Amino acid sequence: MECLTPAAEGCYNRRVSQDGQEKVRVGAECLRWRSHPVVDDYPRSLLLVAAVIALCVGVWVSFDSVGLAALTVAVLAGSLARYFVPTDYELDGSGASVRFLGHLRRVGWGDVRRFFVAPEGVQLSPFERPSRLESFRGTLLRFAGNRDEVVRFVEDQVAARRQA
């Protein structure tokens, strides 16, 4: 069952209860959603968790050290945090916001020189031409079952900024 709930600045949230995700189409002004890859891609998640556990057990058995196994868990958890921890996205008329582990990253549409659609999301780039630095300086808007909405919103906003 879906229900609309008011949110800040005239946006409306549509909760989708099937998988617990919050997908939001909020008129032409705002788009909000939450991406949680570990929940969205369940079969791959099982394989990933099994591989992490196997690696940690392998380190523990090979080196006979619980400390090294704990260090392995910490390093893998840190490097895979984007997969295991949900990320909140908001697109509005002024730019894109990405909130991850309490950190907010805001990119204004005027700072987006180029964007491209990848299988997992839309990459907003501050560079006019392809660059190896895009993965570090750019912003990835990961899809959560809302590919068409996100692509359309970004295309509309970037096109409006180019015309202005």
C-alpha positions in Angstrom: 0.0 0.0 0.0 1.3 3.5 -0.8 0.6 6.7 1.1 1.7 10.2 0.4 3.3 12.2 3.2 4.2 15.8 3.1 7.9 16.7 3.3 9.9 19.8 3.5 9.7 22.5 0.8 6.6 21.3 -0.9 7.9 17.8 -1.7 5.9 14.7 -1.2 7.2 11.3 -0.3 5.7 8.1 -1.6 6.7 5.1 0.6 6.9 1.8 -1.1 6.3 -0.9 1.6 7.2 -4.0 -0.5 10.9 -3.7 0.1 11.1 -1.0 2.7 12.6 1.6 0.4 11.5 5.1 0.3 11.0 6.2 -3.4 9.8 9.6 -3.9 8.5 11.4 -6.9 7.7 14.8 -5.7 6.3 16.9 -8.5 8.7 18.8 -10.8 10.4 20.5 -7.9 12.0 17.7 -5.9 12.9 14.0 -6.1 14.0 12.0 -3.0 14.9 8.4 -2.6 17.1 6.1 -0.5 19.5 3.6 -2.0 20.5 0.6 0.0 22.3 -1.9 -2.3 22.6 -4.7 0.2 18.8 -4.8 0.3 18.1 -4.0 -3.3 20.4 -6.7 -4.7 19.7 -9.6 -2.4 21.4 -12.5 -4.2 24.6 -10.6 -4.8 24.5 -9.5 -1.1 24.5 -13.0 0.1 27.5 -13.8 -2.0 29.3 -10.7 -0.7 28.6 -11.5 2.9 29.7 -15.1 2.4 32.9 -13.9 0.8 33.6 -11.4 3.6 33.0 -14.1 6.2 35.2 -16.6 4.4 38.0 -14.1 4.0 37.9 -13.2 7.7 37.8 -16.9 8.8 40.7 -17.6 6.3 42.8 -14.8 7.9 41.9 -16.1 11.4 42.9 -19.7 10.6 46.0 -18.8 8.5 47.5 -16.5 11.0 45.9 -17.9 14.2 45.1 -14.4 15.2 41.7 -13.0 16.2 43.2 -9.5 16.1 44.1 -9.8 12.4 40.6 -11.3 11.7 39.1 -8.3 13.5 41.3 -5.9 11.5 40.1 -7.7 8.3 36.5 -7.1 9.3 37.2 -3.4 10.0 39.0 -2.9 6.7 36.3 -4.7 4.6 33.5 -3.0 6.5 35.0 0.4 5.8 35.7 -0.3 2.1 32.2 -1.8 1.6 30.2 0.8 3.6 28.6 2.3 0.5 27.1 -1.1 -0.1 26.0 -1.9 3.4 24.8 1.5 4.6 21.9 3.3 3.0 22.4 6.6 1.2 19.8 9.3 0.9 19.5 11.4 -2.3 17.6 14.6 -3.0 17.3 16.4 -6.3 15.7 19.9 -6.5 15.9 23.0 -8.6 19.1 24.2 -7.1 21.1 20.9 -7.2 21.7 17.4 -5.9 22.3 16.4 -2.3 23.7 13.1 -1.1 23.6 12.1 2.6 25.8 9.2 3.7 26.6 8.4 7.4 25.6 11.9 8.4 27.8 13.6 5.8 26.0 15.9 3.4 27.4 16.5 -0.1 25.7 19.2 -2.1 26.3 19.8 -5.8 24.7 22.8 -7.5 23.4 22.3 -11.1 25.7 25.1 -12.2 28.7 23.0 -11.1 27.7 20.1 -13.3 29.5 20.4 -16.6 28.6 16.9 -17.9 26.7 13.9 -16.8 26.4 10.3 -18.0 24.1 7.4 -17.2 25.9 4.3 -15.9 24.2 1.0 -15.1 24.1 1.7 -11.4 23.3 5.4 -11.5 23.8 8.9 -13.0 27.3 10.3 -12.6 27.4 14.1 -12.3 30.8 15.4 -13.4 32.5 18.8 -12.8 34.6 18.2 -16.0 33.5 19.1 -19.5 35.3 16.0 -21.0 35.8 12.5 -19.6 38.4 12.4 -16.9 39.9 9.8 -14.6 39.1 12.1 -11.7 35.4 11.8 -12.2 35.0 9.0 -9.7 36.7 11.2 -7.0 35.4 14.7 -7.9 32.0 13.7 -9.4 28.9 12.6 -7.6 27.1 9.3 -8.3 23.3 9.3 -7.9 22.7 5.5 -7.5 19.3 4.2 -8.7 16.9 2.5 -6.5 14.3 1.3 -9.0 13.8 4.9 -10.2 16.1 5.1 -13.1 13.8 6.9 -15.5 12.7 9.5 -13.0 16.3 10.3 -12.0 17.6 10.5 -15.6 14.7 12.7 -16.6 15.1 15.0 -13.7 18.9 15.4 -14.2 18.4 15.9 -18.0 15.8 18.6 -17.4 17.9 20.5 -14.8 21.1 20.4 -16.8 19.3 21.5 -20.0 17.6 24.4 -18.1 21.0 25.5 -16.8 22.6 25.4 -20.3 19.8 27.5 -21.8 20.0 30.1 -19.0 
